[in-house]
Amino acid sequence: MKFRAVLFDAAETLFTTRGSVGEIYATIARQYGSQVDANTIQAAFVRHFRGAGPVSVHDEKRWWKDIVYRVFADVGMVENFDEFFDRVYENFRDSQGWMLFPETFDVLNQLKTLGLKLGVISNFDTRIYSVLEALGIRRFFDTVTVSSEAGYSKPQREIFDLAVRSLGIPASDVLLVGDSLRDDVEAALRAGLAAILIDRSGRYQSQSHLRRISSLSAVIPEVTS
């Protein structure tokens, strides 16, 4: 075996939202008097999410509430924001808000059959556990390392070191698979891991120096060759 373990990013690598965040927010917001279109909400979400920093270790729900509040302060506030936010927050706790990519389950199953250790490393909060359970893939993972528990977030070196230590395998024997060039691939390489960029849309075709795949199915030959 070429590697002894594989670490996966979570959102947009193993699973994705059921529609854009803007679409989900807009659908719920219409029940609270909002007429703002999904694209406008999506653009505001991207702006505020990117500038928010790592998820709070101490109060992750408050961290998310602040982001969502800023989004709707920009685009037009909903009625009864507290109730609206609670519904949005719970929507992303399970398969209401998330779905697997078509190949994810089979790929994870094959990797476990091959005897590899598997882990998740994500800038997520503790809802990751209920999401993995709801999507039927929690049992495949030996370790789960998330920023809200670790106190560090990708691309910081420390979160990669924590994830590798939890696997009990040297970094040189671990492959990282993720969809972010900066937060996943480049950061993992600096931490001493091998890394593959999952590029489903072909966004990074110009990055010819990177190991790049368009489906998780391509991970299987990478670990066995």
C-alpha positions as CSV (number, residue, x, y, z in Angstrom):
1,M,0.0,0.0,0.0
2,K,1.3,3.4,-0.9
3,F,-0.4,5.1,2.1
4,R,-1.6,3.8,5.5
5,A,-4.3,6.5,6.1
6,V,-6.4,9.0,4.2
7,L,-7.7,12.3,5.7
8,F,-10.7,13.9,4.1
9,D,-12.0,17.4,4.2
10,A,-15.7,17.3,4.8
11,A,-18.0,19.8,3.1
12,E,-17.6,19.9,-0.7
13,T,-15.3,16.9,-0.6
14,L,-17.4,14.1,1.0
15,F,-20.8,15.9,0.9
16,T,-22.4,19.1,-0.3
17,T,-25.4,21.3,0.6
18,R,-28.8,20.5,-0.9
19,G,-28.7,23.6,-3.1
20,S,-26.6,26.6,-2.3
21,V,-26.5,28.2,1.1
22,G,-28.2,31.2,-0.4
23,E,-31.1,29.0,-1.7
24,I,-31.6,27.3,1.6
25,Y,-31.5,30.5,3.6
26,A,-33.9,32.2,1.1
27,T,-36.4,29.3,1.2
28,I,-36.6,29.5,5.0
29,A,-36.4,33.4,5.1
30,R,-39.5,33.6,2.9
31,Q,-41.5,32.2,5.8
32,Y,-40.3,35.2,7.8
33,G,-41.2,37.9,5.4
34,S,-38.1,38.1,3.2
35,Q,-38.4,38.6,-0.5
36,V,-34.6,38.7,-1.1
37,D,-33.4,36.4,-3.9
38,A,-31.0,33.5,-3.3
39,N,-28.1,34.9,-5.3
40,T,-28.1,38.1,-3.2
41,I,-28.1,36.1,0.0
42,Q,-25.4,33.8,-1.3
43,A,-23.1,36.7,-2.1
44,A,-23.6,38.2,1.3
45,F,-23.0,34.9,3.0
46,V,-19.7,34.4,1.1
47,R,-18.5,37.8,2.1
48,H,-19.2,37.4,5.8
49,F,-18.2,33.8,6.1
50,R,-14.8,34.4,4.6
51,G,-14.1,37.2,7.0
52,A,-15.3,35.5,10.1
53,G,-12.2,33.6,11.2
54,P,-12.2,30.2,12.8
55,V,-15.4,28.8,14.4
56,S,-15.5,29.7,18.1
57,V,-14.3,26.9,20.4
58,H,-16.5,28.2,23.2
59,D,-19.8,29.0,21.5
60,E,-20.1,27.8,17.9
61,K,-23.8,28.5,17.7
62,R,-23.2,32.1,18.6
63,W,-20.4,32.3,16.0
64,W,-22.8,31.2,13.3
65,K,-25.6,33.4,14.6
66,D,-23.4,36.4,14.2
67,I,-22.6,35.5,10.6
68,V,-26.2,34.9,9.6
69,Y,-27.3,38.2,11.4
70,R,-24.7,40.2,9.4
71,V,-25.9,38.5,6.2
72,F,-29.5,39.6,6.7
73,A,-28.5,43.0,8.1
74,D,-26.9,43.5,4.7
75,V,-29.7,42.2,2.5
76,G,-32.8,43.0,4.6
77,M,-33.6,41.7,8.0
78,V,-36.2,38.9,8.5
79,E,-39.0,38.9,11.0
80,N,-38.3,37.1,14.3
81,F,-34.6,36.6,13.6
82,D,-34.0,34.3,16.6
83,E,-36.6,31.8,15.5
84,F,-35.4,32.0,11.9
85,F,-31.8,31.4,12.8
86,D,-32.7,28.4,15.0
87,R,-34.4,26.8,12.0
88,V,-31.5,27.6,9.7
89,Y,-29.0,26.2,12.2
90,E,-30.9,22.9,12.7
91,N,-31.3,22.5,9.0
92,F,-27.5,22.0,8.7
93,R,-27.4,19.4,11.5
94,D,-28.3,16.4,9.3
95,S,-29.4,15.3,5.9
96,Q,-32.0,18.1,5.6
97,G,-29.2,20.4,4.6
98,W,-26.5,18.0,3.3
99,M,-26.1,15.1,0.8
100,L,-23.3,12.8,-0.2
101,F,-21.6,13.0,-3.5
102,P,-22.7,10.0,-5.5
103,E,-19.4,8.0,-5.1
104,T,-18.6,8.9,-1.5
105,F,-20.1,5.9,0.2
106,D,-18.5,3.3,-2.1
107,V,-15.1,4.9,-2.0
108,L,-15.0,5.0,1.8
109,N,-16.2,1.4,1.9
110,Q,-13.5,0.3,-0.5
111,L,-10.8,2.1,1.5
112,K,-11.8,0.5,4.7
113,T,-11.9,-2.9,3.1
114,L,-8.3,-2.2,2.0
115,G,-7.4,-1.8,5.6
116,L,-6.6,2.0,5.6
117,K,-7.3,4.3,8.5
118,L,-9.6,7.1,7.6
119,G,-10.1,10.5,9.2
120,V,-11.9,13.8,8.7
121,I,-10.2,17.2,9.1
122,S,-12.5,20.1,8.7
123,N,-13.2,23.7,9.5
124,F,-16.6,22.6,10.8
125,D,-18.3,22.6,14.1
126,T,-19.6,19.8,16.3
127,R,-22.6,19.3,14.0
128,I,-20.2,17.3,11.9
129,Y,-20.9,14.2,14.0
130,S,-24.7,14.3,13.4
131,V,-24.1,15.1,9.7
132,L,-21.8,12.1,9.3
133,E,-24.3,9.9,11.1
134,A,-27.3,11.1,9.1
135,L,-25.4,10.5,5.8
136,G,-24.5,7.0,6.9
137,I,-20.7,7.4,6.8
138,R,-19.7,8.0,10.4
139,R,-18.7,4.4,10.9
140,F,-15.9,4.6,8.3
141,F,-13.9,7.2,10.2
142,D,-11.3,6.3,12.9
143,T,-10.8,10.0,13.8
144,V,-12.7,13.3,13.3
145,T,-10.7,16.6,13.8
146,V,-12.7,19.8,13.6
147,S,-11.7,23.4,14.1
148,S,-14.3,24.2,16.8
149,E,-12.9,21.4,19.0
150,A,-9.2,21.7,18.0
151,G,-8.9,25.4,18.6
152,Y,-7.1,25.7,15.3
153,S,-8.4,25.9,11.7
154,K,-7.0,25.0,8.3
155,P,-4.6,26.2,6.9
156,Q,-2.9,26.3,10.3
157,R,-0.2,23.6,10.8
158,E,-1.5,22.7,14.2
159,I,-4.8,21.2,13.1
160,F,-3.0,18.9,10.6
161,D,-0.5,17.9,13.3
162,L,-3.5,17.0,15.6
163,A,-5.2,15.0,12.9
164,V,-2.1,13.0,12.1
165,R,-1.4,12.3,15.8
166,S,-4.9,11.1,16.2
167,L,-4.4,8.5,13.5
168,G,-1.1,7.3,15.1
169,I,0.6,7.2,11.7
170,P,3.5,9.3,10.4
171,A,2.5,12.3,8.3
172,S,4.5,10.8,5.4
173,D,2.2,7.8,5.3
174,V,-1.0,9.9,5.2
175,L,-2.8,11.2,2.1
176,L,-5.0,14.3,2.4
177,V,-8.0,14.8,0.0
178,G,-9.7,18.2,-0.1
179,D,-11.3,20.8,-2.4
180,S,-9.4,23.9,-1.2
181,L,-6.1,24.7,-2.8
182,R,-5.0,26.9,0.1
183,D,-6.7,25.3,3.1
184,D,-6.3,21.7,2.2
185,V,-3.7,20.9,-0.4
186,E,-1.0,23.5,0.1
187,A,-1.4,23.4,3.9
188,A,-1.2,19.6,4.0
189,L,2.0,19.6,1.9
190,R,3.6,22.1,4.3
191,A,2.6,19.8,7.2
192,G,4.4,16.8,5.6
193,L,1.4,15.0,4.2
194,A,0.8,13.9,0.6
195,A,-2.2,15.7,-0.9
196,I,-4.7,15.5,-3.7
197,L,-7.1,18.3,-4.8
198,I,-10.6,17.2,-5.6
199,D,-11.6,19.5,-8.4
200,R,-15.1,18.5,-9.6
201,S,-15.7,21.6,-11.7
202,G,-12.3,21.8,-13.4
203,R,-11.6,25.1,-11.7
204,Y,-7.9,24.4,-11.1
205,Q,-6.9,23.0,-14.5
206,S,-4.1,25.4,-14.8
207,Q,-2.5,23.9,-11.6
208,S,-0.7,21.2,-13.6
209,H,1.9,20.7,-10.8
210,L,-0.7,19.4,-8.4
211,R,-2.3,15.9,-8.1
212,R,-5.8,16.7,-9.1
213,I,-8.9,14.5,-9.4
214,S,-12.5,15.1,-10.5
215,S,-14.1,12.3,-8.4
216,L,-13.3,10.6,-5.2
217,S,-13.2,7.3,-7.1
218,A,-9.8,8.3,-8.3
219,V,-8.4,8.0,-4.8
220,I,-8.5,4.2,-4.9
221,P,-5.7,3.8,-7.5
222,E,-3.7,6.6,-5.7
223,V,-3.5,4.6,-2.5
224,T,-3.0,1.2,-4.1
225,S,-0.5,1.9,-6.9
